[in-house]
Amino acid sequence: MPQLNPAPWFMILLFSWLIFLTIVPNKVLEHNTPNEPVAQDPHAAQKTTWTWPWH
């Protein structure tokens, strides 16, 4: 049965982990967010109450 031969699958496993451990983390760490979060003033946002009747 050819699927029990570990030689090609083991190399595929090694190369895939090599890619995951070398290339992918570098791409993820180099990612920049387009908009940096800005702290908002908590007193600036005043909430209005609901004035409509429920019925």
DSSP file (Angstrom, degrees, kcal/mol; ACC not computed):
  #  RESIDUE AA STRUCTURE BP1 BP2  ACC     N-H-->O    O-->H-N    N-H-->O    O-->H-N    TCO  KAPPA ALPHA  PHI   PSI    X-CA   Y-CA   Z-CA
    1    1 A M    >         0   0    0      0, 0.0     3,-1.2     0, 0.0     4,-0.2   0.000 360.0 360.0 360.0 121.6    0.0    0.0    0.0
    2    2 A P  G >   +     0   0    0      0, 0.0     3,-1.5     0, 0.0     0, 0.0   0.769 360.0  67.3 -71.0 -25.1    1.7    3.2   -1.1
    3    3 A Q  G 3  S+     0   0    0      1,-0.3     6,-0.0     3,-0.0     0, 0.0   0.662  93.7  61.2 -71.7 -11.3    0.1    5.4    1.5
    4    4 A L  G <  S+     0   0    0     -3,-1.2    -1,-0.3     2,-0.0     0, 0.0   0.516  76.2 102.3 -90.1  -4.7    2.1    3.6    4.2
    5    5 A N    <>  -     0   0    0     -3,-1.5     4,-0.6    -4,-0.2     0, 0.0  -0.706  55.9-167.0 -77.8 111.7    5.4    4.6    2.8
    6    6 A P  H  >  +     0   0    0      0, 0.0     4,-2.5     0, 0.0     5,-0.3   0.585  63.8  89.5 -80.1  -8.0    6.5    7.5    5.1
    7    7 A A  H  > S+     0   0    0      1,-0.2     4,-1.4     2,-0.2     5,-0.2   0.939  93.3  33.8 -60.9 -53.9    9.3    8.8    2.9
    8    8 A P  H  > S+     0   0    0      0, 0.0     4,-1.9     0, 0.0    -1,-0.2   0.891 120.3  50.4 -71.1 -34.2    7.5   11.4    0.7
    9    9 A W  H  X S+     0   0    0     -4,-0.6     4,-2.2     1,-0.2    -2,-0.2   0.841 106.9  54.1 -72.9 -31.4    5.0   12.4    3.5
   10   10 A F  H  X S+     0   0    0     -4,-2.5     4,-2.4     2,-0.2    -1,-0.2   0.900 109.4  47.8 -68.5 -38.8    7.8   13.0    6.0
   11   11 A M  H  X S+     0   0    0     -4,-1.4     4,-2.7    -5,-0.3     5,-0.2   0.885 110.8  51.6 -68.0 -37.4    9.6   15.3    3.6
   12   12 A I  H  X S+     0   0    0     -4,-1.9     4,-2.3     2,-0.2    -2,-0.2   0.914 110.6  49.5 -62.8 -41.7    6.3   17.2    3.0
   13   13 A L  H  X S+     0   0    0     -4,-2.2     4,-2.3     2,-0.2    -2,-0.2   0.928 112.4  47.1 -61.6 -46.1    5.8   17.5    6.7
   14   14 A L  H  X S+     0   0    0     -4,-2.4     4,-2.1     1,-0.2    -2,-0.2   0.919 113.9  46.6 -64.3 -43.7    9.4   18.8    7.2
   15   15 A F  H  X S+     0   0    0     -4,-2.7     4,-2.1     2,-0.2    -1,-0.2   0.875 111.3  51.6 -68.2 -36.2    9.1   21.3    4.4
   16   16 A S  H  X S+     0   0    0     -4,-2.3     4,-2.6    -5,-0.2    -1,-0.2   0.921 112.2  46.0 -67.1 -41.2    5.7   22.6    5.5
   17   17 A W  H  X S+     0   0    0     -4,-2.3     4,-2.3     2,-0.2    -2,-0.2   0.854 109.6  55.6 -68.6 -32.4    7.0   23.2    9.0
   18   18 A L  H  X S+     0   0    0     -4,-2.1     4,-1.2    -5,-0.2     5,-0.4   0.916 110.7  44.7 -62.5 -41.9   10.1   24.8    7.6
   19   19 A I  H  X>S+     0   0    0     -4,-2.1     5,-1.7     1,-0.2     4,-1.5   0.930 113.5  50.1 -66.2 -45.6    7.8   27.2    5.8
   20   20 A F  H  <5S+     0   0    0     -4,-2.6    -2,-0.2     1,-0.2    -1,-0.2   0.847 115.1  43.0 -63.4 -33.5    5.6   27.8    8.8
   21   21 A L  H  <5S+     0   0    0     -4,-2.3    -1,-0.2    -5,-0.1    -2,-0.2   0.633 126.5  26.5 -90.4 -13.7    8.5   28.5   11.1
   22   22 A T  H  X5S+     0   0    0     -4,-1.2     4,-0.6    -3,-0.4    -3,-0.2   0.801 127.0  27.9-113.6 -50.0   10.6   30.8    8.8
   23   23 A I  H  X5S+     0   0    0     -4,-1.5     4,-1.8    -5,-0.4     5,-0.2   0.931 115.9  51.8 -85.0 -48.3    8.5   32.6    6.2
   24   24 A V  H  ><S+     0   0    0     -5,-1.7     4,-2.2     1,-0.2     5,-0.2   0.908 107.0  50.8 -64.0 -45.8    5.0   33.0    7.8
   25   25 A P  H  > S+     0   0    0      0, 0.0     4,-2.6     0, 0.0    -1,-0.2   0.881 109.2  52.9 -61.0 -34.7    6.1   34.5   11.1
   26   26 A N  H  X S+     0   0    0     -4,-0.6     4,-1.4     1,-0.2    -2,-0.2   0.912 110.4  47.1 -64.8 -40.8    8.2   37.2    9.3
   27   27 A K  H  < S+     0   0    0     -4,-1.8     4,-0.3     1,-0.2    -1,-0.2   0.878 113.8  48.0 -67.6 -37.0    5.2   38.1    7.2
   28   28 A V  H >< S+     0   0    0     -4,-2.2     3,-1.0     1,-0.2    -2,-0.2   0.911 111.8  48.6 -71.0 -41.2    2.9   38.3   10.2
   29   29 A L  H 3< S+     0   0    0     -4,-2.6    -1,-0.2     1,-0.2    -2,-0.2   0.760 107.4  55.9 -71.4 -23.9    5.3   40.4   12.2
   30   30 A E  T 3< S+     0   0    0     -4,-1.4    -1,-0.2    -5,-0.2     2,-0.2   0.508  81.0 115.7 -84.7  -3.7    5.9   42.9    9.4
   31   31 A H    <   -     0   0    0     -3,-1.0     2,-0.4    -4,-0.3    -3,-0.0  -0.479  50.3-160.9 -70.2 132.0    2.2   43.6    9.1
   32   32 A N        -     0   0    0     -2,-0.2    -2,-0.1     2,-0.0    -1,-0.0  -0.915  17.4-124.3-113.1 139.7    1.3   47.2   10.0
   33   33 A T        -     0   0    0     -2,-0.4     3,-0.1     1,-0.1     0, 0.0  -0.635  15.9-137.4 -79.1 140.0   -2.2   48.3   10.9
   34   34 A P  S    S+     0   0    0      0, 0.0     2,-0.5     0, 0.0    -1,-0.1   0.852  90.6  34.5 -68.6 -33.0   -3.4   51.1    8.6
   35   35 A N  S    S-     0   0    0     -3,-0.0     3,-0.0     3,-0.0    -2,-0.0  -0.969  78.5-143.0-126.8 117.8   -4.9   53.2   11.5
   36   36 A E        -     0   0    0     -2,-0.5     2,-0.1    -3,-0.1     0, 0.0  -0.552  33.4-103.7 -74.5 140.7   -3.3   53.2   14.9
   37   37 A P        -     0   0    0      0, 0.0     2,-0.4     0, 0.0    -1,-0.1  -0.392  34.4-153.0 -67.7 142.4   -5.8   53.3   17.8
   38   38 A V        -     0   0    0     -2,-0.1     2,-0.2    -3,-0.0    -3,-0.0  -0.947  18.7-115.6-118.4 135.3   -6.3   56.7   19.4
   39   39 A A        -     0   0    0     -2,-0.4     2,-0.3     1,-0.0     0, 0.0  -0.514  33.2-146.2 -69.4 131.6   -7.3   57.2   23.0
   40   40 A Q        -     0   0    0     -2,-0.2    -1,-0.0     1,-0.0     3,-0.0  -0.718  19.2-107.4-101.0 151.9  -10.7   58.9   23.3
   41   41 A D    >>  -     0   0    0     -2,-0.3     3,-1.0     1,-0.2     4,-0.7  -0.640  23.5-148.5 -74.0 122.7  -11.8   61.3   25.9
   42   42 A P  T 34 S+     0   0    0      0, 0.0     3,-0.2     0, 0.0    -1,-0.2   0.764  96.0  51.9 -67.7 -22.0  -14.4   59.5   28.1
   43   43 A H  T 34 S+     0   0    0      1,-0.2    -2,-0.0     3,-0.1    -3,-0.0   0.612  94.9  71.8 -87.3 -12.0  -16.3   62.7   28.8
   44   44 A A  T <4 S+     0   0    0     -3,-1.0     2,-1.0     1,-0.2    -1,-0.2   0.856  85.2  68.8 -73.5 -33.9  -16.6   63.7   25.1
   45   45 A A     <  -     0   0    0     -4,-0.7     2,-0.5    -3,-0.2    -1,-0.2  -0.747  66.9-176.0 -92.3 100.9  -19.2   61.0   24.2
   46   46 A Q        -     0   0    0     -2,-1.0     2,-0.3     0, 0.0    -3,-0.1  -0.845  18.9-136.5 -96.6 129.5  -22.4   61.9   25.9
   47   47 A K        -     0   0    0     -2,-0.5     2,-0.3     1,-0.0    -2,-0.0  -0.665  11.5-141.9 -88.0 137.3  -25.2   59.4   25.5
   48   48 A T        -     0   0    0     -2,-0.3     2,-0.2     1,-0.0    -1,-0.0  -0.710  19.3-120.6 -94.8 150.9  -28.7   60.6   24.7
   49   49 A T        -     0   0    0     -2,-0.3     2,-0.6     1,-0.1    -1,-0.0  -0.485  27.6-101.4 -88.8 160.9  -31.7   58.8   26.2
   50   50 A W        +     0   0    0     -2,-0.2    -1,-0.1     1,-0.1     0, 0.0  -0.714  38.9 176.5 -82.7 119.3  -34.5   57.2   24.3
   51   51 A T        +     0   0    0     -2,-0.6    -1,-0.1     2,-0.1    -2,-0.0   0.451  42.8 103.9-106.9  -1.4  -37.5   59.6   24.3
   52   52 A W  S    S-     0   0    0      1,-0.1     2,-0.1     2,-0.0    -2,-0.0  -0.523  75.9-109.3 -81.1 148.5  -40.0   57.7   22.1
   53   53 A P        -     0   0    0      0, 0.0    -1,-0.1     0, 0.0    -2,-0.1  -0.429  18.2-131.6 -72.9 153.5  -42.9   55.9   23.7
   54   54 A W              0   0    0      1,-0.2    -2,-0.0    -2,-0.1     0, 0.0   0.620 360.0 360.0 -82.0 -13.3  -42.8   52.1   23.7
   55   55 A H              0   0    0      0, 0.0    -1,-0.2     0, 0.0    -3,-0.0   0.420 360.0 360.0-111.4 360.0  -46.4   51.6   22.4
